Amino acid sequence: QVQLVESGGGLVQPGGSLRLSCAVSGTIFSILDMDWYRQAPGKERELVASINSRDSTNYADSVKGRFTTSRDNTKNTMYLQMNSLKPEDTAVYYCKTNYGWVNYWGQGTQVTVSS
């Protein structure tokens, strides 16, 4: 069974940085296209960043230039480096993949940007 586990969230001041991790088990990680989503209170879940099996990346306009996603296939892990964080980046961050026509989500990790 495919499982995704996020880690690395926390409280950070505006302008600070965090690195999120998403550890994947239960399948061959290197073939997966992966996504980062976030959901702020009272808002819909939104796509933040994507990285495919060929390491091609895409970003939402709101995070372009500040966030970088990467993957380490030897560790079955995807990362989201978040720099120059803003209060509006506060949300629960989720990783997601699709395997065998089924979407799999992690449990989420809270990121709070506040002074």
Salt bridges, closest charged atoms under 4 A:
ASP35 OD2 - LYS96 NZ 3.35
GLU46 OE2 - ARG38 NE 2.63
ASP61 OD1 - LYS64 NZ 3.16
ASP89 OD1 - ARG38 NH1 2.92
ASP89 OD2 - ARG66 NH1 2.74
